[in-house]
Amino acid sequence: MDNPFEQNRERQYTRELFFSTVYEVRDDMTKGSAKSRFQVGDIVKLKSGGPEMTVTYRDDDGDDGDYYQCQWFAGRKLESGRLPEASLEPASVKPPMPAPGAGGSGA
């Protein structure tokens, strides 16, 4: 039977390796490279029109350019799709409207 000290050290090494890999993948997903036009969380739309979409993931693994995973609502249904960078443009996001009775002019 293996030495308990060695088993514990092996478990600790495995945990450290796992978590370091998880954090590296997370950092790669959230950080954009210098050539990246959009970042995770950006609001975009298709150049041809359509709803505003939120970028949820950037995929730059292929030789065919950057693709972005986006989500949007079609009515009450959440939709998603993988779209090429060339088909997207930044959406003009309107500032939020103030709540009724929260400031502004009046008596």
N, C-alpha and C positions, 0 to 999 in steps of 0.2 A: 504494500500500500504506500501511496505517496506521502511525503512529509506534509503535515497540515500547514506549516509555514510556507512551503512552496505553492500549495494550492491557493492560499490566501493571496500571495504575491501575483500569481497568474490571474486571479479574479480581478485584482486591482488594476493590473496592466490592461486587461480586456475592457474594464470600465473606462479607463482613461483614453484608450484608443477609440472606443465607441463615441464618447462625448466630444473628443477633439474633432472627429470626423463630422458629427452632427453640426457642431458650430461652424466648421469650415463650409459645409454645404449651405447652411443658413446664410452665412455671410456672402457667399457667392450669389445666392438668390436675391438678396436685398441690395447689394452694391451693384451699381452699374459701371461698366467700363467707360473710358473716355469717349469711345465711339458710339456709345448707347444714346439714342435720341430720347427715349422715354424711360422713366424709372417706375418701379413698383409703386402703385398708389396714384399715378398720374391719371387724369381724366382725358380721354381721347375720343375721337369719332372717325368714322370712315370718311375719306375724301369725297366719296360719292354720296354722303349723307347718312342718315340713320340716327339711332339713339346714342347718347353719351355712354361711354364704357369706361370701366376702371381696369387699369393694367394690374394683373395679379402675378405675372411671372414673365421673365424675359428668357427666351431660348435662343442662344447663339451657338449651338453645337454644330449646326450644319454648314456646308459650304454655300448654301443658297441664301445667305444673309440672315439678319435678325428677324425673329418672329416673336410675337407677344401673345400671351394668353390673356384674354380680356373677359370681363363679366359685365352683363347689363340686364336690365329688366325689360321684358316684353309683357306689358300689362303687369300682372302679379307674379309671373313666372321668371325665375332667374335663369338666364341663358349664359353660355360661355362659348368661346371659340379661339382658335389659334390663327392669328392674322399676321401677314407680312408687314414689316415696317413701312414699306413703300405705299401701303394702302391707308396709312393712318396719319392724322394730324392732331395737334392739340385742340381740345374743345375749349370754347370760351365759356368759362364757368361764371355764372351770375353770382354776385355777392348775396348772402342770405338776407332775407327780409326781416326787419325788426318785428318783434312780437307786438300785437296790438296794445296800445297804451304804454309802450316802453319808449318814452322820449318823443322827439319830434316837436313840431310846432303845435301850439294849441293853448287853450285857456287854462 
